Amino acid sequence: MKDNGFMKYVNPGDAPLVRDLSVTRDKEREESGNIFFRLHTKDDDWRWILSTAVSVSKDELGKVQQYIGFDIDITEEKEAKEKLQKALVETKAAKEQAEAHALEATTMREISEIVSSSLDLDKTLEAILDQAQRLVPFDTASVQIMENNYLKIIGGRGWKNLERVIGYKWEIPGDNPNTVVVGTKKPYILGNVPERFSSSLNELTKEYAGKSWLGIPLIFREEIIGILTFLKY
């Protein structure tokens, strides 16, 4: 591909590719070659070009002497493919989001059914945590029940010493993320507990340092009866 001023119309981002292929065609024994590049038009826009060349003669050493080449404007085809790919990605994302929402709704419904079931306490707590783990990957979790002005931990999973955790109480309202969940009746996500609730950390809660925290309300007949909390290292 000879320049003859042609290169000034090639998109700067594609120029090295076009230039390199021109050198290769002149020096090597390539039988054929294709490249895609953008070309500036007199209408001041960029068109995608497929440039194809096929050798038609060689010298005694096998070096290509002549090529026959042709260029095709593939802008519409390329744009159509990009739109299709974008649509496929958006469709996949929408499907994944819908599936995630469906899983969340199903899991929360099952947790609500477990809370109001007649299972004994230990089995109820284990069933709640089993269902929750389908929805939230966690390292440690706790089940907290409202008692007067406190949230009391009555169960958990993943703690190094669960016996030390059971019975711990959070004052409500208080300087802690649990209060936010109770006050809003909505899930609350916190990226770093110490940055927001440093004054509430103690010997137990220092395990929150530098971790992501999620609190989910347990609601029965429109009233908060407790919360689920999750920590991810």
N, C-alpha and C positions, 0 to 999 in steps of 0.2 A: 504494500500500500504506500504509494508515494505521497509526500506531503503536499507540495504545490499550493500551500496556503490552507490546505484542508484542516490541519490540526487546530487552527484558531477557532474553529467551529465546534470542536469536541469539548465536552464537559471536562473541566480541569480534574475532576475526580476520576474520570475514565481515561485521561490522556496517557498516563504511564502504561496502561494495558494495551492501548492502541499502538503506542510507539514501540513497545516491546515486541508485539506481534509482527509489526512491519519489519523490524530487524531480523526476527526469526525467519520470516518468509524469504528475506533476501539472502540469508547466510546458510540456512539449514536445508535439510532434505525433506521438509514437511510435504506430505501429499495433499493435505487440505487443512483447513482450520476455520473455526467459528468464534466470533466474539460478540458481546453485547455492549453497546455504549450509547451515551446520550449525545445528540447532535442539536446544535442551536439553529433555529430556522429564522427566516426573514420576518416571520410573524412574532418574533421575540418569545418563543416558547421552546421547550426541550422535547425532542422526540426520541424514543428508544429505537435503536437500529440493530438488526441482526446482520452482521457482515460475514459472508461466506466466501471462501476462495478455494479453488481446486487446481492443482498443477496440471499443465498440458504439455510441457516439454522440459527435458533435463539435458545437461551436458554429459560428456563421457564419464565424469566422476559421479554422476547421479545427483548433482546439485540442480535444484529446480531453476529453470530459466524463465518460464512464463507461468502466470496464473490466469485463470478466468474467475472473476469474482462478481458477486452481486450483493446488493444491500436491500433489506426489507424493513419497512417501517412496522414495528410490532407494538407500538405504543398502546393501542386499544386492547390488544390481547394481554399485554403485561398488566395494564390497569384493571382489566376484568379479573385476572388471576389474583391480583392483590386484594380486590374487593371481596372475592370469594373466600380467600384465606382469612381476611378480617372477619367476615361473617361467620366462618367456621369457628374461629377463636371466640367470638362473642357468644355464639350459640353454646359452645362448650362451657364457657364461664357461667352463662346463665343457668345451664343444666346443673353444674356443680353447686352453684349458689342455691338453687331450688332444692337439690338433694340435701344440702347442709341444713337448710331451714326445715325440711321435712324431718330429718333425723333429730334436730333440736326439738321440734314440737312433739315428736313421738316420745323422745327420751324424757322430756319434762312432764308429759302426760303420765308416763309410766311411773315416774318418781312420785307424782301427786297421788296416784293410785296406791303406791306402796305405803306412803305416809298415812293414808286413811284406812289401810288394811288391818286385819286382825293378827298379823304376824307378831311374834314376840320381838322385843326391842333389838336384840343382837342381830337377828335375821333381817329385821327391817333396815338397820343401818348398813349391813353388808349388801343388801339388795339395792339400796339407794346408791352406794358407792360403785357397785357393778354397773348400774345404768349410767351413772355420771361419767364413768371412764370411757364409755362409748362416744361421749360428746366432747369431753375435755381431757386431753392427755396431760397428766399431772405427775409431780413427784411426791407431793404430800397433799392430803385433803383432810377436811374436818367437817363434821356435822354439828351445827350449833342450834340450840333450842332456846327460845325466849323464856326467861323466868324473871318476872317483875321488870326491873330496869337493867337486866343483864342478858347477854347471850352466853350460854354455857355450852362448852364442848362436851358432847356425849359420845362421840365416836370419831374415828379417823382411819387413815391408811397412809403408809409410807413413812411415818415418823420413826426416828431411831428409838425413841422411848415413849410409846403411846400412853403408858400409864401416867407419865409425867404431864401429858397433854390433857387427858380426860379430867374434866372438872374445872378446867381453867375458865374464868369468866371475863367477858368484855363488858365494860360499862356502856350503857346506851341511854342517852347520847353520850359520846365521848370522843376524844381525839384519836379515832381509829377508822379504818376503811369500812368496818362492819356497820358503823353508824350510817354511812352513806347508803348502803344497800337497804337498811331498814327504813331510812327516811324517804327514799325514792321508790322503793318496791321494785327496783329494776337491777339487772346485773351491773356490776361495776368492775372495770379493769384498771389495774394500776401497774405501771411499768417498774417502779422502784419505790417500795414502801418507805424507806428512810427519808427520801427527799420530801415526801408529803406529810408523813406522820412520825417524824423522828422522836417526838416527846412521848409517844405511846410504846416505844420499844423497851423491853425488859429482858430478863434472863431467858424467857420462853420465846418472845417475839423477835429477838435479835436474829432468829433463824430466817426471818423475812428479808434480811439485808441483801440488797442487790438482786432480788428475785421478782418475777412477775406474779401478781396476785389477782385472783378473780373471785368475786363473791356473787352468788346467785340466791335470790330470795326463795324461801319456801312459803307459799301462800295458801291458806285454807279459808274459804268463805270470805275472801277479800281482806283477810288479816294476816300479817306476818306472824308465822309461828316459829320461824327459824331461818337459818341460811346455810348454804353449802359454800365452803371456801376451798380454793385450790392454789397451790404454789407450784411454779415451774422454775427450775434452776436455770 
